[in-house]
Amino acid sequence: MTNDNINESTICPSNIVTMWVLLEGKARAIEVDIDQKNYMTRSFNLGRLIPILREIFEDLKNVKPEETEFFTFNDRINPIPPGTSLNSLSESTTDIAPLVVRYPLSTSTVIIRCNLSTSWFKSSFSHTSGLWYLVRNVATLKFQTLRLDTVRYSFIYNENNSRLQIENEFQFNKMISTIKPNCEDEREVSISIQVTGNANTLNIVRVQLIYISTRFSFIGRKAYNDWEIGEALNEFLHQKGSTMFDIRSFSIDELLRPNPPIPEKAITQLIAELKKKKSAFGIVNRNESTCREFISPLMSTAVTHIQEEAKGLLLKAEEWIDGTKAYGPIDYSILIEEVLVLVQEVKKDDFEKGNAQNIAQIHSAVESRKRRIKIDPEDEEVPVVMYGIVTNALQWYFLRWAGSSDDPTVELSGPHTCEFDSNNKNNSQLYCFHPPISSSRI
């Protein structure tokens, strides 16, 4: 018999550790009696508790020991070390403050984009039962307003024109479970924070938010992804309509072509890269992350070529642009000191929604632009020319905005189709994508 073994005849009630255990995300804790007879009291710890819990909880059957974490009920951020003695924990666990067991809900990485008014963050998390607490912790660290003791807040999730208020971990985990992972096993979601509380608390929050950005009034503003095409036409273009095809059209051939032309070697390399990606991913527009794999090479090639003449030209991703009527991150932007071209990836092939977002984004960019492209030097408002691109990588639409933010002329060209399986260099979408950048460099 080893030193760790204890003769069964000597078992006494002190060998039994009783504690309350909550599998995180479940409705209530259960009382667990654990027999220590095969261990010395000093060596029976949380690490050795894991295989016992796997026998009790069905959800833990296939969970690896290293994927299991323990927390106190009131602290879901700092895990309890696995070497902690059970005797020290059993005395402090109760049915209302049990030992909490955290475990994976899937193998996915969850990418959260979260905004409070015009401030926002983007962060990645493992898809575990504690996601609700981890996201709220990051939100509190990012947004000082949420640290007030009297502030209460919930998350708002917009999907398919419905507004879902998320107030607890059950609702949050259910929402995440409905999001299908992409080919890289990532689940991407955008949420907003809605602050609640008594009148005094809300007034404090409003003052703090106004202090953060005094340039714009928050009243009536919406995130870019909240705009629909009909209201975008009415609000920004001052015209009636219910579809993007109510926008006046223009021909892509009206725009300047690259001079000098893009070298044939660069085109050949681009086509080879796109075909390689097509072979690897199979479906070009499966989801947002896959689309980005095809959009980025096209944009990078065009921008790199023009940089030979315009040294300051830059391609940026996830830049935040504020406006008096709309706000949020832009998927891609191309700029020399100020924005020239804005690119919006469409979700679920909804080009109507994508064009609405892009119109709102251009309006904000025109408002915030530091240096404007002159069309009429005599015009006091110095109108501008700016371009928008709306795409799912397969189909491309181009918006041309001419004029001020208050009185623009906006035109639409498209759809233009990219054939990723073609060897014909003339089919490269680069020839459609390049002109808006070239035309913007005035």
MOBELBEL-V833933 format. One line per field, one symbol per residue. ss: DSSP state (~ for helix, > for strand, _ for the rest). psi: psi as a letter, one per 40 degrees, with the letter a starting at -180 (. if undefined). A space follows every 50 residues. Layout:
ss = ???
psi = ???
//
This chain:
ss = _______~~~__~~~>>>>>>>>______>>>>>>_____~~~_>~~~~~ ~~~~~~_~~~____~~~_>>>>__>_________>~~~~~________>> >>_>>>>>>>>>>>>>__>>>>>>>>>>__~~~~~~~~~~~~_~~~~___ _>>>>>>>>__>>>>>__~~~~~~~~~________>>>>>>>>>>>__~~ ~~~~~~~~~~~~_________>>~~~__~~~~~~~~_______~~~_>>_ _~~~_________~~~~~~~~~~~~~~~~~~______~~~~~~~~~~~~~ ~~~~~~_______>>>>>>>>>___>>>>>>>>>>___>>>>>>>_____ ~~~~~~~~~~~~~~~~~~_______________>>>>>>>>___>>>>>> >>>____>>>>>>>>>>_______~~~__~~~~~~~~~~~__
psi = hideihhdeehideehhhihhhhheidiiihhhhhedeiideehaddedd ddddddhdeedehideehiiiidegedhihheehhddddddehidegihh hiiidieihhhhhhihbeiiihiiiigieeddddddddddddhddeehde hiiiihhhhfeihhhheidddddddddehhiaeefhhhihiihhhiaidd ddddddddddddgediheheiiideehiddddddddefiiieideehhii hdeeiiihhiihiddddddddddddddddddchdfdiddddddddddddd ddddddeddgdehihiifhhhiieeiiaihdiihigdihdhhhhhihffg dddddddddddddddddehdhihhdhdehdegiihiiihhifddihihhh hhaiddgihhihhiihhhgeeiehdeeheddddddddddeg.
//
